[in-house]
């Protein structure tokens, strides 16, 4: 019996590893907090609006 791959790979939330993250001036947000079950969010920066999208390969793409 073969298993069918799920539409979205299960990626467990991980704690940031301080050894590999650069020093950040602000908080570290988990992508699950940002997307809240969706695959795309709008980010307003000044007078511009950007789209942050989660791809099928579980990568992030930022569009202006």
ABEGO torsion letter per residue (X at the ends): XBBBBBABBBBBBBBBBAAABBBBABBBBBAAAAAGGBABBBBBBEABBBBBBBBAAGBBBBBX
